[in-house]
Amino acid sequence: MIRNYHEWYSEHERDLLQRTAQAGQSDSAPSFEVVRYSHLKNYLLSGQELPGIIIACDDDGRLSEPAVPLILAFFAAHPDVNILYGDEDRVREDGTYTSPWMKSDWAPDSFLSTFYPGNVIAFRSEALLTINPGLRRAEDIEDASTRRQDSMDEEKARSNEDDDPMRAWIYGKLFLKLAQADGGFLRRPRRMTAEGSFPVGHIPEILFHAASRPVLWPSTLIEDSLTGRYSRESAATRPVSIILPSRDNPEMLRSCIYSVINHTRMPLEIIIVDNGSSPENRRKAEALTEELCENGRALYIYKEGPFNMARFYNIGAAAAGGEMLLFLHDDIEVASDRWLSYLSEKTKLPYVGATGIKLLYPSSNIIQHAGVSMVGGEPVNKLRLRQNAESHYFDQNRGVRNVLAVSGACMMVRREVFEEMDGFDEVNFPECLCDVDFCLRLFEAGYYNVVRNDKSLYYYERGSEENERTREERLAHRPSELEKLRKLHPWICSGDPYYHRYLTRDPREPRFLVDLEETGVREGPCGRHRVG
């Protein structure tokens, strides 16, 4: 029985080395050079002839034994990929391994939130011809003052002093520009969605052993980038339609709407879709709508019939006039400003599908939703019931994250994208999983879904007694809808590209833990790196 990560990794690495040795290296394999981060800028701008592949890594630590053959094999198998990154861990002074950082496949918004490629990257030198990573002219390379400043930055990095200039260059001038040039901030083309591949490569194996626990590089290092950064003007001028399904829950509906209004400075309309409230509660909802119309646009739609959340969403969307559609449950409470601008800021980007937000249990700092992962073949709210004040698995509950799906309790999408997807699936997912299915279809269409874990709302996840009975009935239909989800999205349901294949497959486990039972390599080093 393998009891700890060091034993797991040691056995896994032996198996991996054997496999890479059997694969062998072609005589036509490109030349390569391993360059430390502190020296990378000067190395690339020195004017000397560069090898075909450059492997760059942090000064403190070492490459794992399989790193070089895995990197060369990946580039050989993926001729259209010019830049990649890998996983890493920490090596103690006694030689044992700990703190594994098993990363997701390419996640552009996570990248803009923090430099998760971390301590090891590799790229084709020919790709440098498409960018100007140093922002210099050729004659500047010989400028004495420029060389002196580069040397000072290099010396700081080597002496573990403030290395922000070096990191900012690697993050915002080199990796960012290479990722942009390769379509890392565009909607993925049909070929990639069919293959389950990405424009920026990821080798889901430990490529680097750091001398200390890996630390995330902050997004402030690229705060001047125009790619996905906050734009108050653009976000604030796009009208938002908020679609609120509700039934026999007038008090909580009122509380929800006024929490939205009190913390919002953007143009919006509110559409209430009533699934058959009692006459008394219907009158209350109508009175609330008239009240709202005095200072803005509100619409009340009464549609009695069997419960079908997907249909309620679609009815509201059909009546909406906004450029952005926000689907919101009536038991959500907003408690901070700019939340809607944060949602809109990401949703407006052409490559983004659906945007969600972190949800906390009411009057607490306990996580209810921080993004949906497919674990063990079913959608799971990872980190549920964990303390939000803590940092969980390399800040998974912080910043902005790309995830496979977000909760329909608060989900924003552009109108044209919603219409492209033909809305929510009313036939297959009337009860529970229409939000997950919608997000999976967005991902399969090449979009990236986003959860804003830098903002949060409160989610009561309860309502009237009648709503509680409806919820229990809905949950009874979950197994049948889950089976349909797996049939409609087979490869995604068997492996989430944003949830590493070596993390636990137990859907009951809320934490990100390495599955110590999994010791084999599921695919060879030259195979596709789809999560299997």
N, C-alpha and C positions, 0 to 999 in steps of 0.2 A: 504494500500500500504506500503510495507516494504521499508524504505528509506535509511537505512544504514546497515553496516555489523553487528554491535552489535545487532540490532533488528533481522536481518536474523539469526545470530548464536543462539541467545537465543531461538527463536522459534524452530529452527532445533534441538538444543540440547534436548529440552523438548520432541520432537517427538522421537528422538533417544533413550533417556533414557526409554521412555515407551516401545519401541520395544525391547530393551535389557532386560528389566524387564520381559516382556512377554516370551522371549526366555528362561529365567531362567538359572541357573547354575547347571550342572550335579554334582551328588555326587562324581563322579570320576574325577572331575576337578583337574588339577595338582596344587601343592602348588606354591606360588609365593612370591617374595619379591621385594619391590621398593627400589632401591639403587640410591643415588645421584652420579653424575659423579665424583665428587672429591674423593669419597670413594670407587669407583668401583674396582680399581686395587687392593687395599689392601683387599677388601672384597673377591674377587675371589681367591687371593693367600694366604689367611689366613689359609687354610687347613681345615676350618670348613665344615660341610655338607651343600650342597647347595640345595635350593628348585628346583622344576622342571622348573619353568619359572622365569627369572630375568628381571625385568623392570627397565631400567636405564634412568635417566633424569638429566637435568642440575640443578644446585643448585638454580639458580635464577628463580623462577616460580613454577608452580604446575601442576600436571596432571589434565586433564579435568575429569568431573564426569563419562562420558561413557568409559574412557580410559581402565580401567582394564577389565571390562566385554568384551569389543570389542577385546582386545588383547587375552584373554583366549579363546574366541569364535573362533578367527582366527586360533590359533594354533590347536584347536580341529578339525576344518574343513579342515586344511591343514597339515596332519601329516608329510609330507615330507619337510616342510619349517622349518628351524631352527632359522632364524633371520628375523626381520621385523622392519619397521619404520613407522611413521605416520606424519600427517600434524600438523601444530602449528600456533599460533597467539600470539599477545601481549595483556596482561591485564593491563589496566591503574590503577592508584591508586584509582580512583573512581569506579573500578570494571567493567568498560565497555571494550569491546573487539575491537581490531583493528589490522591492518597489517597481514591479513591472508596469510599464506604461504601454498598454495595448491600445492602439489608436484606431480611429475610424478611417474609412476610405475618404477620398477628397471631399472636404466640406468647406466651401468658399466663405460662408458667413462665420463659421467657427474660426477660420484663418484670420478674418478681419477683426475678430474679437481677441485673438491671442495667437502667437506663433506656435501652433501645436506640432509642426514638423520637428521642432526641437533641436536635438543635438547631432542629427545626421541627415544629410541630403545628398543627392547625386544628380548630375545633369550632363547633357551632351554639350561639349564646348561649341559645336556649330550653332547651337541655339542662341548663343550670345550675339550672333550676327543680326538677330531680329530685334535686339534691344540695345540700349546703351546704359549698362548697369552703373557705370561710374559717373554719368552725366559730365563727361569730359571730351575735349577734342584730343586728337592724337598728340599734338605738341605739348599738351598739359602734362603728359606722363613724365616728361623730363623736367618739369618745373620743380625747383629745389624746395620751395616752401610747401608745395603739395606733398612731395615725398616725405618731408619732415613730419607733416601732420599725420600722414598715414602711418609712419613709423611710431609716432607717439601713441596712436590708437592701438596699434599692434602690441606695443609694450604694456599698455594698460591691461589689455585682455590677457596677456601672458602672466601678468603679476596679480591677476584676480582683482584689479581695481575696477573702477567704473568703466564698463565696456559698452555703454549705450551707443556711442557712435558706430562701433563695429557691428553691433547687433542690428541697429537701425538700417545699416547698409545692406546686411544680409536679408533682413526681413522685408524692408520696403523698397529697396532698389534692385535687388537681385531676384529673390524668390517671387515677390509680388509681380514683377514685370515678366518673368518667364511664365508664370501661371496665367497672366493676362494674355500674353502672346499665344498661348496654346489653348485658349478658350475656357480657362478655368472659371471665368465669371460670365459665361454665356449658358444658355439652355443647352443641354447635352443633345447632340444630333441623334437621329434615329439609329444609326449604326451602333453607337455606344449604349443606348438604352436596350437594344436587342442583346448585346453582349454582356451587359451588366458591368461595363467598364467606365473609366473616368479620364478626363484630359490630363490630370496630374496623377502620377502613379503612386501606389502605396504597396510596399512589401510587408505583409502582415507577419513579420518575424522580427526577433530581437537583432538589430543590426549594430547597436552601440551599447557599451557598458560604461555608464557615467561614474565618475569618482564620488559624486554626491547625488542626492535625490534630484531628479530632473525638475527644473523650475520653468514655469510658463513665462514666455516673453510677453509683456503687455502690449496691447494694441496701440498705446500712445506712440509707439515707435513708427507707426505709419498714419498718424492722425491727419496728415495733410493729403492722404490719398483720396481721390474722388470716387473710388470704387466702393460703393455701399456705405459710405460714411453718412452721418446724420445730416439731413437737409431740411431745416425747419420750413422753408418756403414751399418746397415741393410737397412735403407731407401735409402741410396745413391748408393747401389750396385744392386738395382733392376731396370732393364731397363723399361722405361715408353714409351708407345706409345700414342701420343696426336692426337686425332681424331677430325678434324675440318670441319664440314659441312659448305659450303659457296656457294653463288651464286651472281654474279654481284656486288661484294663488295670488289674489289681487294685492294683498299687503306686501308680500315679498316682491312682486312685480313693480309696485310703486317705489319701494326702497331701492331696487336695482336701477331703475331708470333715473331716479334723482341722484344716485351716487355717480352715474355716468355723466349727467348734466353738470353736476357740481365740480367735476374734475376734468372737464373737457372745454377746449377753446377752439375747436374745429367745427366747420359746417357739417351738420349731420341731420339725418331724418331717422325717425324711430317707427318701425313697423311691428305691430303686435299681431301674432297669428294665434288665434284662440281655437283650441281643439274641442270645444263643447262645454264651456263652463256653465254652471247653473244660472238661471235667470238673474238672480241677485248679484252673483259675481260678474256676470256679463255686463250688467248696468254699471258696476264699479269700474270695469275696464274701459267702457265707453266714456264714462265721465273723466277718467284719467287721460284718455286720448284727447278729449275736448280741451282739457286743461293744458296739455302739452302744445296743442295747436295755437294757443294764444301767443306763444313766443317762438314757435318754430314749426316744422313740418312733422306730423305724426299721422299714422294710418292704423286703423283697427280692422282686422279681417277675421270674421267668425266663420269657421269651417268645421262643422260637427261631423264626426265619423270615427272609425277605429284609429287607435294610436299608430302614427307613422311619422317618426321624426324627420326622415328624409323628405317626405311630402310637405311637412310644415316649412322646412327650410326652403324648398323649391317654390312654394306658394309665395313666401315672403320675398324671395329673390326676384320673382316675376313682376312683383309690384314695386320693386325698388327703383329709385332714380339715381342712386349714387354711383360714382365711379369705383368705389371700394365697397365690398359687401362684408359686414361683420356679423357672424352668427354667434349669438350670445344666449346663454341660459338665463332664466329669470331669477335664479338664486345665486347670481354673481354680485359681488359688492366691490366697487372701486374705491380705493382709499388714498390714491396718490395722483398727482397731476402728470400730464404728458404721456400717459399710458397709451392713448390712442395714436399720438404722433409716433411713438416708438413702434407700434404695430404697422402704421402706414409707411413709415420710413423704409422698412424692409419689403413690405408687400408691393410697393411701387416698382421694385427692381425687376427688369424683364426676365431674369432667370429664376425668380422666386415664385413658388406655387402658393402654398398656404403658410400663414404665419400665426403662431399661437403665443401664449405667454405663460409664465410660471403661475400656478394656482396653489394657494395655501389654504389650509383649513381655517375657518373663521376664528378671529381673535387669538391667533397663534402664529408661531413661526415654524409650523410643521408642513412639509411638502405634500401636496396632493397630486400635482402634475408638473413634471419638468421635461416633458417630451415622451413620446411613445416609442418603444423598441419592440421588435419581434424577437421573442425569447422562447425557445422550445416550441416554435410554431404558433404562438399566440401573442396578441398585442398586450404589452405590459407597461404600466406607468412606473418606470424605474425611479428609485429614490422615494417612492411613496412612504409616508409616515416617518421619514428621516428628518432630522433637525436642519432647517435651512441655514441656521447660523454657522454650521460647520461647512467645511469645504469637502466635497465628496469626489473621489477619484479624479484628481487633476481638474478640479473646478467644473465638473459636469453640471452643477447647479448654479453656475455663475455665467455671466456674459451672454453671448449669443451663440446658439448651437444649431447646427443642421441635424435634423432627426428624420426618421422615416415618416412619422405622423405626429399630429398634434390633436389635442382634444377639441371636439365640437362644442364644448362649453364656452370656448372663446376662440374663434377661428376667423381670420380675415383673408380674403382673396379678391383679386381684381375681377371686375365683372366679365371682361373678355375671356379670362382664364376659366371662370366658372361656366360660361356658356360653351367654351371649347370642350369641357369635360361633360357637357350635357347634365350638369348639376349632380345632385345626390341620387343614388340608386334606390328608388322607392320599392322596387320589386324584390330584390335580393336582401336588402338590409333595412327593413322598416323599423326595427326595434333598437338595436344596440350598436352596430358597427358601421353605420353609413359614413361616419367621419373618418375612420381608419381606411375604409375602401376608397373614399374620395382622395385621401392623401397618397395612397399607393398608386392610384391611377395618375395622379399628378407626377409622381416620381417616375413612373414608367413612360410618361410623355416627355421626360427630360428636365422637369423642373426640380428645384431644390426646396424642401420644406424647412421652415425655421421656427425655433422656439426662443422667445426672448426671456432668458432667465435673469436678465438685469432689471426686470420689472416684475411685479406680481399683483395678483388680484386675490380676493377671498372667494372661495367656492363652497357654498353651504351643502350642496349635493343632497338637498332634501326640500320638502315643500309641504303641501297640505296632505292630510290623511289619504285623500283620493290619489294624489300623485305618488305617494308611497306604495299604494296597492298597484298602480300602473308600473312602477319601477320593478316591483317583484315579478310581475307578469313579463316584463321585458327581459329580465335576466334569465327567465326560463327558456327564452328563445335563443340565448347566446350560443349554445353548442351548435345548433343548426346553422346559424349565421357564420360562425367560425369555420365550419366545414366548407361553406360556400366561399369564404374569403381565401382559404387555402387552395381551392380549385381554380379560382379566378386569378390568383397571384402566386403561382406555385414556387418560383425560385426566390421571391422576396420573403415569403412566409417561412421558407426553410433556412434563410440566412439574411440578416439585416446588415447592409454595408456600413451602417453606423454603430454596429454593436459587434465587437471583435469575435472571431470564431473561437478563440481560446478562453473567452469569458463564460461564466456558468450558464448552462442551458435550463436551469431550474427557474420557471416563471414565478415561483413563490419568493425567490431571493431578491430583495430590493436593491442590494448593493452590487457594485461592479467587482466581481471576484474572479480570479483565474480558476478555470476548471481543472483541478489537479488530476482528475481522472483522464483527461484528454492528453495523450502523449505522442500521438502519431501525426505525421504530416498528411493532411487530407489530399493535397495536390502536390505534384512535383514542382521543382523550382522554375520550370519553364512554362508551367500551365497557367491558365487564367486565374487571376487572384480574386475571383468572386468568392464571397463567403459561402462555405459549403455546409 
